């Protein structure tokens, strides 16, 4: 079976970084980018990368692109929820990196809630997406420990570079080896919703005292 991969992200810089890794590992790669600015569109064309730019998520256009390019491995990191129709039509594997520790912290603003609850070990989770939100099979949890005074903005930056990017690289290794080892757990966890902006400055003050 051919290994045709696609990245579905909002961040052009992260997309470009991952594309370089896929090319280095001799994997067929294309990209769907939810970003209307198209700053790197010319760069991707020069590399011969098939790209689809969308101003906002359009499930029909995404599915058409995936089918046209015979994609069987999809990596997703967007805020939109994929419908049951999407899972029924796309038969490949869908990987996602959640910016929080699953299954404990499902839903939005996970880094904010982890900090608010005083967690010293923060992390992100690589998992296989399913029809249920943030409830797919967990593959790997990547942790990091922050010891110095910080803010939510800095924590989000560290979470991305210390945990999410390494997990994206792990997806490439999984695709190459065509072998997925699953992380076993019995916890059900909780859903967290978008944190009110007025609450975040209070957490920043708490973080400076807590670390």
Buried (B, 14 or more C-beta within 10 A) or exposed (E): EEBBBBBBBBBBEBBBEBBEBBBEBEBBBBBBBBBEEEEBBEEBEEBEBBBBBBEEBBEEEBBEBBEEBEBBBBBBBBEBEBEEEBEEEBEBBBBBBBBBBBBBBBBBBBBBBBBBEEBEEBBBBBBBBBEEEBBBEBBBBBEBEBEEEBBBEBBBEBBBEBBBBBBBEBBBEBBEEEEBEEEEEEEEBEEBEEBEEEEBEEBBEEBEEEE
